[in-house]
């Protein structure tokens, strides 16, 4: 298994993995153009796992200068439970720490029970006292 930084040339393969991953909600913000902006704004924080078949794992991350934000952790079903996710998270948290970010958050859809279990089983704290509100400043409601 090779672990490396995600780059925009990975977008098609990454999208194919995300589209088959339960618990990942894709929006217009996952377009090639938006992903390219995200990777440029957050260099060295997003990773892929690659084997002889292609990209089999992904994790994207960024930060606001104070807190890290992890998105789209996905691993091909046949490789789940083999440490791929743990390695991607380790790489990401180390990269964030290298930029001075020691506290990170991950948003997990309420219906994504495997995702919720994954993060809980690794010591991440569920924050029941926080509610998220969103606002779309435009006409496209799928952003």
C-alpha positions as CSV (number, residue, x, y, z in Angstrom):
1,X,0.0,0.0,0.0
2,X,1.3,3.4,-0.9
3,X,0.1,6.5,1.0
4,X,0.7,9.9,-0.6
5,X,-0.7,13.4,-0.8
6,X,-3.9,13.7,-2.8
7,X,-3.6,15.8,-6.0
8,X,-6.1,17.0,-8.4
9,X,-5.2,14.4,-11.0
10,X,-6.7,11.9,-8.5
11,X,-10.1,13.5,-8.6
12,X,-11.8,11.0,-11.0
13,X,-10.7,8.0,-9.0
14,X,-11.4,9.6,-5.7
15,X,-15.0,10.5,-6.8
16,X,-15.5,6.9,-8.0
17,X,-14.6,5.7,-4.5
18,X,-16.7,8.3,-2.7
19,X,-19.7,7.5,-4.9
20,X,-19.7,3.9,-3.7
21,X,-19.0,4.8,-0.1
22,X,-22.0,4.8,2.2
23,X,-22.1,7.7,4.6
24,X,-20.4,10.2,2.3
25,X,-22.7,12.9,1.0
26,X,-21.4,14.4,-2.3
27,X,-22.3,18.0,-3.3
28,X,-21.2,20.6,-5.8
29,X,-18.4,21.4,-3.4
30,X,-16.8,18.1,-4.4
31,X,-16.5,19.1,-8.1
32,X,-13.0,19.0,-9.6
33,X,-12.8,22.8,-9.6
34,X,-13.8,23.1,-5.9
35,X,-11.5,20.2,-4.9
36,X,-8.6,21.8,-6.7
37,X,-9.2,25.0,-4.7
38,X,-9.4,23.1,-1.5
39,X,-6.2,21.2,-2.1
40,X,-4.4,24.4,-3.0
41,X,-5.7,26.2,0.1
42,X,-4.7,23.2,2.3
43,X,-1.5,21.8,0.8
44,X,-0.2,18.6,2.3
45,X,-3.3,17.8,4.4
46,X,-5.3,15.4,2.1
47,X,-4.2,11.9,1.4
48,X,-4.9,8.8,-0.7
49,X,-4.1,5.1,-0.2
50,X,-3.2,3.4,-3.4
51,X,-2.5,-0.3,-4.3
52,X,-2.0,-2.1,-7.6
53,X,-5.7,-1.6,-8.4
54,X,-5.7,2.2,-7.9
55,X,-6.9,4.5,-5.2
56,X,-8.6,2.5,-2.4
57,X,-8.7,5.1,0.4
58,X,-9.0,8.9,0.8
59,X,-9.1,11.5,3.5
60,X,-9.3,15.2,3.0
61,X,-8.5,17.8,5.6
62,X,-8.0,21.5,6.0
63,X,-7.9,24.0,8.8
64,X,-8.9,27.5,9.7
65,X,-5.7,28.4,11.5
66,X,-7.0,27.1,14.9
67,X,-8.9,23.8,14.2
68,X,-8.5,21.0,11.7
69,X,-11.5,19.7,9.8
70,X,-11.5,16.2,8.3
71,X,-13.8,15.2,5.5
72,X,-14.4,12.2,3.2
73,X,-12.6,9.4,4.9
74,X,-13.3,6.5,2.7
75,X,-11.8,3.0,2.1
76,X,-12.8,0.4,-0.4
77,X,-15.1,-2.1,1.3
78,X,-12.7,-5.1,0.8
79,X,-9.9,-3.2,2.6
80,X,-11.9,-2.0,5.6
81,X,-10.6,-3.2,9.0
82,X,-7.1,-3.6,7.7
83,X,-5.7,-0.3,9.1
84,X,-6.0,1.8,5.9
85,X,-8.3,4.3,7.6
86,X,-6.1,4.5,10.7
87,X,-3.0,5.2,8.6
88,X,-4.8,7.9,6.6
89,X,-6.0,9.6,9.9
90,X,-2.5,9.3,11.4
91,X,-0.9,11.0,8.3
92,X,-3.5,13.7,8.4
93,X,-3.2,14.5,12.1
94,X,0.6,14.5,11.9
95,X,0.4,16.9,8.9
96,X,-2.0,19.2,10.8
97,X,0.2,19.1,13.9
98,X,3.1,20.1,11.7
99,X,1.1,23.2,10.9
100,X,0.4,23.9,14.6
101,X,-3.1,22.4,14.6
102,X,-3.6,20.1,17.5
103,X,-7.4,20.0,17.8
104,X,-9.5,18.6,14.9
105,X,-13.2,18.0,14.1
106,X,-15.0,15.6,11.8
107,X,-18.6,15.9,10.7
108,X,-20.4,12.6,10.5
109,X,-23.9,12.2,9.2
110,X,-26.3,11.0,11.9
111,X,-27.3,8.0,9.8
112,X,-23.7,6.9,9.2
113,X,-23.5,4.5,12.1
114,X,-20.3,2.8,10.9
115,X,-18.6,6.2,10.6
116,X,-19.8,7.2,14.1
117,X,-18.5,3.9,15.5
118,X,-15.1,4.4,13.7
119,X,-14.4,7.8,15.2
120,X,-15.7,6.8,18.7
121,X,-13.6,3.7,18.8
122,X,-10.5,5.8,18.2
123,X,-11.1,8.2,21.1
124,X,-12.8,11.0,19.3
125,X,-15.4,12.7,21.5
126,X,-19.0,13.0,20.3
127,X,-20.0,16.7,21.0
128,X,-23.7,16.5,21.7
129,X,-23.7,20.1,22.9
130,X,-22.8,21.5,19.5
131,X,-25.3,22.0,16.7
132,X,-24.3,22.9,13.2
133,X,-26.2,25.5,11.2
134,X,-25.6,26.0,7.5
135,X,-26.4,28.9,5.1
136,X,-26.1,28.8,1.3
137,X,-25.3,32.2,0.0
138,X,-26.4,31.5,-3.6
139,X,-29.0,29.9,-5.7
140,X,-27.6,26.4,-5.8
141,X,-28.9,24.5,-2.8
142,X,-26.5,21.6,-3.4
143,X,-23.3,23.4,-2.4
